[in-house]
Amino acid sequence: MENRINKYYLYKKVLTSKVCTEELDTKSLISELFGGEEITLLEAYENRVNMIMQLINSQFVENLENINGKNIISLFAQSNSIKRELAEKNYADILIKNGHNFLEVLEGLFKLTLDHIETYEKAEKQLTGSRMVTIIIDGNNHNLMVDGKRVIVQTEIIDNIVTIEKCQKVNEKIKAAGYTPKKLEFLLSIYTDSKGNEYGDFPEECLLNRKVYYFPKSNCMRIWENGYPIYENCNGVICEDRDALADCLM
């Protein structure tokens, strides 16, 4: 079974490791054994950085089995990023002298918290399997009402895939409810959902930026990803030429 590795795999390993996050000790083993001078805080930090990188190479990476080339590239990129971020000694010194514990120091250097990693992993689970997604009918301008409010239409999808057959079925159900739509918009995008950000005070991280449009009159379905059209099935005629779609639709 292939290991599941995401963009924060090594970061989580470091931030959840007791030996990586324990407070710095300026008393080196040599000074304790032979009565030498204590090392400086900067030296203690440099020792910790070296230890973290050794752990990444000797345990966090080498012990992994059954990983593909894409994951290897991701791990290599994460390792390089961590090394580069830990090299910010002056910033680390400021954080330490301002009373932050070493876990907070690492989070500050990484510009990443364990809370965000956990939120990311929760959102990541929506990339596969079954989930409910919302469908916007004619720009939310329709007369399907319940208790004086417009109905929010949802449908179940698997692995974030919408087919033209799925579009047709949803369209027929809406028509059966008493409304004939001109355009359906399936909202497939996936974002992190951080605690305390109910009012959108800061941007959430996007894991999937995808929408599917369906036009019943022409039986045409278009998929947009990251702001660009990538696929069209127009009454059985399929186009996957992104440049051609962009020229025609933008």
N, C-alpha and C positions, 0 to 999 in steps of 0.2 A: 504494500500500500504506500502510495506516494505521500511524503510529508507535506502538510499544508503550511506554506510559508507566505506571509504577506509583507508589505513594504516596511512594517515596523517590527519584524520578527527579532532582529538583533537588539533593537532598542529596548524591547520588552525584556529580553534576557538580561540586559545590563541593569535596567531599572528595578527588576525584581530579585536581583542577586544580592544577598546579604554582604558578601565580601566586596562587592563593587560599590555599595551605597553606605557602608558603615563610615563613621566619622574618621577624619584624618588623624593620624597619630604621629607627632613629631619625634617620638622616641623610637629610634630605629633599633633593630635587633642587635646590631653591632655596638651601639652606645650603651645598651642595657647590659651586654655581656662584658664589655671592656671599659665601661665608665667613660666613654667619649662624650663629646658634646652632642646635644640634640640637633637633629636636622631642622632645616627651616620649613615653614609651611609650604613654600613653593616646591622644595625638594620632596616633601611628603605628597604633594599633588602630582608631581611628575612621576613618582613611584607608583601612585594609584593609576595613572593613565597607562603606564607600561603594563601594569598588572591586568587592567581591563582589556587591553589589546591582546595580551597573551591568552586570556580566557576566551576571547572571541575566536582566536585562531585554533586553540588547542581543544576547546570543549564545545563552544556554542555552534561552531561550524563543522569541525572534523567528525563529530559524533553523529552527524546527520546521515541518513541513508535514504536511498531511493528518491533522489531529487533530480529534476530535469534541468536542462540548460538554462531555461528562463529563470528558474529559482537560483541557480548558481550566479547568474549575472546580478540578480537582485541582492543576494547576500554580499557579493563583492562591492556593489555600490553602497550598501548600508555600512559595511565595514569602513570604507574610505570616508564616508560622510561623518561617521562617529569619530574617526581619527582626526579629521579636520576640525570638527566642533570642539573636541577636547583640547585642541592646541590653543584655544583662546584662553591663555593663562591669566591675562589681566582681568578679563570678565569673570573668570572663576574666582580670582582673588577678591574682587568687589563683592560678589555674592556671599562668599565665606565671611568676609569682614562685616557684612550687614546682617549676620546672624542666621543665615539659611543653613539648614542641615544639608548633608551631602547629597541626599536624594533630590532635594530642591535645587541644589547647585547643578546636578546633572540635567534635571528637567529644564533649567534655565539655559544651559549650554545647548541642549538639543532643541529648545523651543518646542517641547513636546512633553506632555504629562501622561502618567499612567491612566488617568481618567479618559483622556482622548483616545489612547490606544484601545481601551475597553469599549468605548463608544464606536470606534472604527470597526472593531471585530464584530460588534452587534449588527452594524449596518452591512458588513461583509456577508453575513449569513443570508441576506436577501438576494445576493447575486445568483444563487442557485436554489432550486426547489420551487415549491408552490407559494404564491402570495397573491393578495388582492391589490388591484390597482384601480385608480380613479379614471373615469372617462368623462371628458368635457364634451357636452353636446352643443353644437353650434355656438361655441364661445360662451357657454352657459346661458344662452338666450333661448329658452324653450318653455313650454307650458306644462311640463310634468311637475305637478305640485302635490305635496302632502302637508296638511295642516298649515296651508298658506306659504310653505317654503318650497323652493325648487328641489327636486329630488337629486341626491348625489348618487350617480350610477357607478357601480364598481363591478369588476369581473375578476375571475381567478385566472392567473397565467402561470406557466411553468418555465423556469430558467430564463425569464424575461424575454420570451419569444412570443410574438403576436403574428399569426398567419392571416391571410386574406379570408380563409374559412372562418376563423375566429371573429373577424370583423363583421362578416355577413351574419353570423349567429347573433351577435350583440345587436346589430342593426334591426334584425327581425324582432327581437325581444322588445326593443324600444318602440317599434311600430305597433306591436301588439298591445303596448301600454297606452297607445293613443297619440303618438307623435311620430312624424316622419322627419328624420334628421337629414341635414344636408352635409354635415361634416362631423366626424367623431375624432376625438383626440385622446389617445391612450397615454397617460403620464407614467412612464416607466423609470424615471430618474430616481436614483438612490443617494441620499445624503446622510451624513452623521446627524445624530439628534442629541446634542449635548444638554445635560442638566443645567437649568438656570438660563437657558437661551430661548425661552418660549417666545420672547418678543424680537428675536433676531438681532440682538445687540452685537453679535460678531458672526462672520460667515461660517457656515458649516462646510465640511469637506465633501466633495462630490466623488462618489465611487462609480456612478453610471449616469451619463447625461444622454438620455434617449427618449424620444417621443415617436409615436406612430400615428399617422393621420389616415383616415379612411373617408372616401367620398362615394357614398352609395350610388349616386346617379350614374357615375362612370365606372363603378366597381373598381376603384383605384386605391391602392394602399401604398403609402410612402413612409419610409423609416428615416428619421433624422437622428444623427448622433454627433455630439459635441458641436452642435450648431450647423451641421452640414448634412445634406441628403446623401444617403449611402445605398438605398435600395428602393426599387419601385416594382410593384406588381399591378399593372393596369389591365384588368380583365384578362389575365393570363399571360400578358406580354411582360416579361421580366427584364429589368435593366439594373445592372450592378456597376455600371460605369459612373464613378463618382463625378468625374469632370463633366460628363455629358449631362448628368442630373443637375449639377450646379449651374451649368450654362442655361438650362431650360427653366429652372425653378427660381433662380435668384436674380 
